[in-house]
Amino acid sequence: MIETIVFLILGAAALLALYKLVTFKEASKKVLVLDVLTTLITGVLVVLSLVFDSSFLLDIALVYAILSFAAVLVVARYLEGGL
């Protein structure tokens, strides 16, 4: 039951983030929204690992979070003109 509520909250947050991704014009704001979306996807993976009692999904969530963090750093550096 609690998993359903968490999925609904994460889904609503993802829909709002997708709306903002479409409506924002500045690249820096779009990068911020993409970072929020990757965090939400990580949250979904963590909840799925709890639902299915799978440590494999938790490992995937951890690797995904690390890769998304690195990607945001690279894009932010590019937007600053540092690359």
C-alpha positions in Angstrom: 0.0 0.0 0.0 2.7 2.5 0.9 4.6 1.6 -2.3 1.6 2.7 -4.3 1.5 6.0 -2.6 5.2 6.5 -3.2 4.9 5.6 -6.8 2.0 8.1 -7.2 4.1 10.9 -5.6 7.1 10.1 -7.7 5.0 9.9 -10.9 3.3 13.3 -10.1 6.7 14.8 -9.5 8.0 13.3 -12.8 5.1 14.8 -14.7 5.7 18.2 -13.2 9.4 18.0 -14.1 8.6 16.9 -17.7 6.2 19.9 -18.0 9.0 22.2 -16.7 11.5 20.6 -19.1 9.3 21.5 -22.0 8.4 25.0 -20.9 11.9 26.3 -19.7 13.9 28.1 -22.4 17.3 28.3 -20.7 19.7 25.4 -21.0 20.8 25.7 -17.3 17.3 25.3 -16.1 16.7 22.3 -18.4 19.9 20.7 -16.9 18.5 21.2 -13.5 15.2 19.6 -14.4 17.0 16.6 -16.0 18.9 16.2 -12.7 15.6 16.1 -10.9 14.3 13.5 -13.3 17.3 11.3 -12.8 16.9 11.6 -9.0 13.2 10.6 -9.4 14.2 7.6 -11.5 16.7 6.6 -8.9 13.9 6.8 -6.3 11.7 4.6 -8.4 14.5 2.0 -8.7 15.0 2.0 -4.9 11.3 1.5 -4.3 11.2 -1.2 -6.9 14.0 -2.9 -5.1 12.0 -2.8 -1.9 8.9 -4.2 -3.6 10.6 -7.0 -5.3 13.1 -7.6 -2.5 16.0 -7.4 -5.0 19.4 -6.1 -4.1 20.3 -6.1 -7.8 17.9 -3.2 -8.5 19.5 -1.3 -5.6 22.9 -1.8 -7.2 21.5 -0.5 -10.5 20.0 2.5 -8.7 23.4 3.3 -7.1 25.3 3.1 -10.3 22.6 5.1 -12.1 22.9 7.9 -9.4 26.7 8.0 -9.7 26.5 8.2 -13.5 23.8 10.9 -13.5 25.8 12.9 -11.0 28.9 12.7 -13.2 26.8 13.6 -16.3 25.4 16.7 -14.6 28.9 17.8 -13.7 30.1 17.4 -17.2 27.1 19.3 -18.7 27.4 22.1 -16.1 31.1 22.4 -16.9 30.2 22.6 -20.6 27.6 25.3 -20.1 30.2 27.4 -18.2 32.5 27.1 -21.1 35.1 25.1 -19.3 35.3 22.2 -21.8 
